[in-house]
Amino acid sequence: MCKRYYLVILLLLLVISGCSNGTSTGEMEKVGLLVPETVNDGVWGTKGYKGLLKIQSEYNADVFYKESMNNDTSIKQAVGEFNKNDVNLVFGHGSEYSEIFNNLSSDYPNIHFVSFNGNATEKNTTSLRFKGYAMGYFGGMTAAFQSETDKIGVVAAFDWQPEVQGFIDGAKFQNKDVEVMVEYTEHWDDQDIALVRLEKEINNGVDVVYPAGDGYNVAVIEKLKEKGLFAIGFVSDQSDLGESTVLTSTVQHADKLYEVVADRFLKGELSSGNLEFDFQDGVITMGRFSPVVPEKFQSEMKQHVNRYIEEGKLPNGKEPKQ
């Protein structure tokens, strides 16, 4: 009899340990979203909100969201409120949520915390990252092809963004003589600094610019339109800002990624740690091409993208740097 009891206890311990491997389990009835600025920015924040609404529609979940969640005090208060409402999946729509989610995770073991571009270290935290090198590469090829001055530019937020090096490498592959000027704002949303950086590039003869920051790219594109110059859109398909200005866009479908995460969560397949996603996952695409871009080049670019999706190889025959 004792041996039987020991066997039962051993089996129970194995089951318990199997459920504690850093993969989410359980039902998803209520989902929360925190955004640092607003859901009405038309770019990054809007994408997160659309993703939340897709979860609401697809999974019949109750959803909650809070805007201007950009300091630890407001974030802690919001998570506490979510917990009282029995929310068990929380998205923090940005890298600023990663560290505080790690810190809060032990206080809320029934919540799975999801952030972007951070470092998730706890068993109920996950950080998502778009693999930006390839999309930058294709954007750089387009910019270099269309440039008349052989001078193109990037106005990026931070130097760690992989799409920046991708843009440079793609441009150099397309045209070895092209010059790429890179300026940084050190902020996702500072339009004033972005426009100062843009002016510097324009004064140096740049005629195509990649504004790789979601909070200021609209302002940059509008300024380029005023001056009769070109842009590569970022995060959203921004051709609606001017099809004669926006040559194409590097599109991150954050709304689709929310659905991917929700599906994994429901199936108990959402791992903790840092997860990466690319064209092959259906969450990154190139946007519509401007009619000023020759159809032959458009066709070639679509073939390059399809090859990358199927084989993981860029036009230079190599796998992307990340």
C-alpha positions as CSV (number, residue, x, y, z in Angstrom):
1,M,0.0,0.0,0.0
2,C,2.8,2.4,0.9
3,K,4.4,1.9,-2.5
4,R,1.1,2.7,-4.2
5,Y,0.8,6.0,-2.3
6,Y,4.4,6.9,-3.1
7,L,3.6,6.2,-6.8
8,V,0.6,8.4,-6.7
9,I,2.5,11.2,-5.1
10,L,5.3,10.9,-7.6
11,L,2.8,11.1,-10.5
12,L,1.2,14.2,-9.0
13,L,4.6,15.8,-8.7
14,L,5.4,15.1,-12.3
15,V,2.1,16.6,-13.5
16,I,2.6,19.7,-11.4
17,S,6.2,20.2,-12.7
18,G,5.0,19.7,-16.2
19,C,2.6,22.6,-15.8
20,S,5.3,24.9,-14.6
21,N,7.6,25.0,-17.6
22,G,7.1,28.6,-18.4
23,T,4.3,28.0,-20.9
24,S,0.9,29.6,-20.3
25,T,-2.2,27.5,-19.6
26,G,-5.8,28.3,-18.7
27,E,-8.7,30.2,-20.2
28,M,-8.6,33.7,-21.6
29,E,-11.8,35.5,-20.8
30,K,-10.4,39.0,-20.0
31,V,-7.5,40.8,-21.7
32,G,-5.9,44.1,-20.9
33,L,-3.8,46.5,-22.9
34,L,-1.5,49.3,-21.8
35,V,-0.2,51.9,-24.3
36,P,2.4,54.6,-23.5
37,E,0.6,57.3,-25.5
38,T,-2.7,56.9,-27.3
39,V,-4.6,54.3,-29.4
40,N,-5.5,57.1,-31.8
41,D,-2.0,57.8,-33.2
42,G,-2.8,56.1,-36.5
43,V,0.4,54.0,-36.2
44,W,1.8,51.9,-33.4
45,G,-0.8,52.6,-30.7
46,T,-3.6,52.1,-33.1
47,K,-2.2,48.7,-34.2
48,G,-2.2,47.5,-30.6
49,Y,-5.8,48.6,-30.1
50,K,-6.9,46.9,-33.3
51,G,-5.2,43.8,-32.1
52,L,-7.1,44.0,-28.8
53,L,-10.4,44.4,-30.7
54,K,-9.5,41.4,-32.9
55,I,-9.1,39.3,-29.7
56,Q,-12.4,40.6,-28.4
57,S,-14.1,39.6,-31.7
58,E,-12.4,36.3,-32.4
59,Y,-12.4,34.9,-28.8
60,N,-15.4,36.7,-27.3
61,A,-13.2,38.0,-24.6
62,D,-13.8,41.1,-22.4
63,V,-11.1,43.7,-23.1
64,F,-9.8,46.7,-21.2
65,Y,-7.3,49.3,-22.2
66,K,-5.5,52.3,-20.6
67,E,-3.7,55.1,-22.4
68,S,-0.7,57.3,-21.3
69,M,0.7,54.4,-19.3
70,N,4.3,55.7,-19.3
71,N,5.5,55.6,-15.7
72,D,5.8,52.9,-13.1
73,T,3.2,54.3,-10.8
74,S,0.4,54.4,-13.4
75,I,1.4,51.0,-14.7
76,K,1.3,49.4,-11.3
77,Q,-2.1,50.9,-10.6
78,A,-3.5,49.8,-14.0
79,V,-2.3,46.2,-13.4
80,G,-3.9,46.2,-10.0
81,E,-7.2,47.3,-11.5
82,F,-6.9,44.6,-14.3
83,N,-6.3,42.0,-11.6
84,K,-9.4,43.0,-9.7
85,N,-11.3,42.6,-13.0
86,D,-9.9,39.0,-13.4
87,V,-7.8,39.9,-16.4
88,N,-5.3,37.1,-17.0
89,L,-3.5,38.3,-20.2
90,V,-2.0,41.8,-20.3
91,F,-0.2,43.4,-23.2
92,G,2.2,46.3,-22.7
93,H,2.5,47.9,-26.1
94,G,6.2,48.8,-26.0
95,S,9.6,48.0,-24.7
96,E,9.1,50.2,-21.6
97,Y,6.8,47.6,-20.1
98,S,9.3,44.7,-20.1
99,E,11.2,45.4,-16.9
100,I,8.3,46.4,-14.8
101,F,6.3,43.4,-16.0
102,N,9.2,41.2,-14.7
103,N,9.1,43.0,-11.4
104,L,5.3,42.7,-11.1
105,S,5.0,39.1,-12.3
106,S,5.5,37.4,-8.9
107,D,2.8,39.6,-7.4
108,Y,0.3,38.5,-10.0
109,P,1.0,34.8,-10.8
110,N,-2.4,34.4,-12.5
111,I,-1.6,37.0,-15.1
112,H,0.6,36.4,-18.2
113,F,2.4,39.7,-19.1
114,V,3.4,40.4,-22.7
115,S,5.6,43.3,-23.9
116,F,7.6,44.2,-27.0
117,N,11.3,44.5,-27.7
118,G,12.4,43.8,-24.2
119,N,13.9,41.1,-22.1
120,A,11.3,38.8,-20.4
121,T,12.9,36.9,-17.5
122,E,10.0,35.4,-15.5
123,K,7.9,32.4,-16.1
124,N,4.7,34.5,-16.7
125,T,6.3,37.2,-18.9
126,T,6.9,37.2,-22.6
127,S,8.5,39.8,-24.9
128,L,7.7,39.9,-28.6
129,R,10.0,41.3,-31.2
130,F,9.6,41.9,-34.9
131,K,12.7,40.8,-36.8
132,G,13.3,44.1,-38.6
133,Y,16.5,43.4,-40.6
134,A,14.8,41.9,-43.7
135,M,12.1,44.5,-43.9
136,G,14.7,47.3,-43.6
137,Y,16.8,45.5,-46.3
138,F,13.9,45.6,-48.8
139,G,13.1,49.2,-47.9
140,G,16.7,50.1,-48.5
141,M,16.8,48.4,-51.9
142,T,13.7,50.4,-52.9
143,A,15.1,53.7,-51.6
144,A,18.5,53.2,-53.4
145,F,16.8,52.3,-56.7
146,Q,14.6,55.4,-56.7
147,S,17.1,57.9,-55.5
148,E,18.2,60.5,-58.0
149,T,21.0,62.0,-55.9
150,D,22.4,58.6,-54.7
151,K,21.9,60.0,-51.2
152,I,19.3,58.4,-48.9
153,G,18.6,58.7,-45.2
154,V,17.2,57.1,-42.1
155,V,15.7,59.0,-39.2
156,A,15.5,56.2,-36.6
157,A,14.6,56.2,-32.9
158,F,17.4,54.0,-31.5
159,D,20.7,52.5,-32.8
160,W,19.6,49.0,-31.7
161,Q,16.8,48.8,-34.3
162,P,17.9,46.0,-36.7
163,E,15.9,47.6,-39.6
164,V,18.5,50.4,-39.7
165,Q,21.4,48.1,-40.6
166,G,19.1,46.2,-42.9
167,F,18.2,49.4,-44.7
168,I,21.9,50.3,-45.1
169,D,22.8,46.8,-46.4
170,G,19.9,46.6,-48.8
171,A,20.7,50.0,-50.2
172,K,24.3,49.1,-50.7
173,F,23.3,45.8,-52.4
174,Q,21.1,47.7,-54.8
175,N,23.5,50.5,-55.5
176,K,27.1,50.2,-54.2
177,D,27.6,54.0,-54.8
178,V,24.7,55.1,-52.7
179,E,25.4,57.1,-49.5
180,V,23.2,56.4,-46.5
181,M,22.9,59.1,-43.8
182,V,21.6,57.9,-40.4
183,E,20.3,60.2,-37.6
184,Y,18.7,59.2,-34.3
185,T,16.1,60.8,-32.1
186,E,16.5,58.6,-29.0
187,H,12.7,58.7,-28.7
188,W,9.9,57.0,-30.5
189,D,7.6,60.0,-30.4
190,D,9.6,63.3,-30.5
191,Q,8.4,65.0,-33.7
192,D,10.4,68.2,-33.2
193,I,13.7,66.3,-32.9
194,A,12.8,64.1,-35.9
195,L,12.1,67.1,-38.1
196,V,15.5,68.7,-37.1
197,R,17.2,65.4,-38.0
198,L,15.3,65.3,-41.3
199,E,16.3,68.9,-42.2
200,K,19.9,68.0,-41.7
201,E,19.6,65.1,-44.1
202,I,17.7,67.1,-46.7
203,N,20.4,69.8,-46.5
204,N,23.0,67.1,-47.3
205,G,21.1,66.2,-50.5
206,V,19.1,63.2,-49.3
207,D,16.0,62.6,-51.5
208,V,14.6,59.4,-49.9
209,V,14.1,59.0,-46.2
210,Y,13.1,56.1,-44.0
211,P,11.5,57.5,-40.8
212,A,11.9,54.5,-38.5
213,G,10.0,55.8,-35.6
214,D,6.3,55.2,-35.2
215,G,5.4,58.4,-33.3
216,Y,7.0,60.9,-35.8
217,N,7.0,59.2,-39.1
218,V,3.7,60.8,-40.3
219,A,5.2,64.3,-39.6
220,V,8.4,63.4,-41.5
221,I,6.5,62.1,-44.5
222,E,4.3,65.2,-44.6
223,K,7.5,67.3,-44.7
224,L,9.0,65.2,-47.4
225,K,5.8,65.6,-49.4
226,E,6.0,69.4,-49.1
227,K,9.5,69.3,-50.5
228,G,8.7,66.8,-53.4
229,L,10.9,64.1,-51.9
230,F,10.3,60.4,-51.2
231,A,9.8,58.2,-48.1
232,I,9.7,54.6,-47.1
233,G,6.8,54.1,-44.7
234,F,7.2,52.4,-41.3
235,V,5.0,50.1,-39.2
236,S,1.8,50.8,-41.3
237,D,1.2,50.9,-45.0
238,Q,1.5,54.7,-45.3
239,S,0.7,55.0,-49.0
240,D,-2.5,56.9,-48.0
241,L,-0.2,59.8,-47.0
242,G,0.7,60.3,-50.6
243,E,1.2,57.6,-53.2
244,S,3.7,59.8,-55.1
245,T,5.7,60.3,-51.9
246,V,5.6,56.9,-50.1
247,L,7.5,54.5,-52.4
248,T,6.5,51.5,-50.3
249,S,6.3,50.7,-46.5
250,T,7.8,48.2,-44.2
251,V,4.6,47.0,-42.4
252,Q,4.5,45.3,-38.9
253,H,1.1,43.7,-38.4
254,A,1.1,44.1,-34.6
255,D,-2.7,43.5,-34.7
256,K,-2.2,40.1,-36.3
257,L,0.6,39.3,-33.7
258,Y,-1.9,39.9,-30.9
259,E,-4.1,37.1,-32.4
260,V,-1.1,34.8,-32.7
261,V,-0.3,35.4,-29.0
262,A,-3.9,34.9,-27.9
263,D,-4.2,31.7,-29.8
264,R,-1.0,30.3,-28.3
265,F,-2.2,31.4,-24.8
266,L,-5.4,29.5,-25.2
267,K,-3.7,26.4,-26.4
268,G,-1.2,26.6,-23.5
269,E,1.6,27.2,-26.0
270,L,2.6,30.7,-25.2
271,S,6.2,30.4,-23.9
272,S,7.9,32.7,-21.5
273,G,11.0,34.6,-22.6
274,N,11.7,36.4,-25.8
275,L,10.0,35.5,-29.0
276,E,10.8,36.7,-32.5
277,F,8.5,37.0,-35.6
278,D,9.2,37.7,-39.3
279,F,7.7,37.6,-42.8
280,Q,7.3,33.9,-42.5
281,D,4.9,34.3,-39.6
282,G,2.6,36.5,-41.6
283,V,3.1,39.5,-39.3
284,I,5.6,41.5,-41.5
285,T,4.9,42.5,-45.1
286,M,5.9,45.2,-47.6
287,G,3.2,47.7,-48.3
288,R,1.8,48.9,-51.6
289,F,4.3,50.4,-54.1
290,S,4.0,53.9,-55.4
291,P,3.1,54.2,-59.1
292,V,6.3,56.2,-59.6
293,V,8.2,52.9,-58.9
294,P,8.6,51.1,-62.3
295,E,6.5,47.9,-62.5
296,K,9.5,45.8,-63.4
297,F,11.3,46.7,-60.2
298,Q,8.0,46.1,-58.2
299,S,7.8,42.7,-59.7
300,E,11.4,41.9,-58.9
301,M,10.9,43.0,-55.3
302,K,7.9,40.8,-54.8
303,Q,9.9,37.9,-56.1
304,H,12.7,38.7,-53.6
305,V,10.2,38.8,-50.7
306,N,8.6,35.5,-51.8
307,R,12.0,33.9,-51.9
308,Y,12.8,35.2,-48.5
309,I,9.5,33.8,-47.1
310,E,10.1,30.4,-48.7
311,E,13.9,30.0,-48.3
312,G,14.9,32.5,-45.7
313,K,17.4,34.0,-48.1
314,L,17.8,37.7,-49.0
315,P,18.6,38.9,-52.5
316,N,22.4,38.7,-51.6
317,G,21.9,35.0,-51.1
318,K,22.5,35.2,-47.3
319,E,20.3,34.9,-44.3
320,P,19.5,38.1,-42.5
321,K,21.6,39.5,-39.6
322,Q,19.6,39.9,-36.5
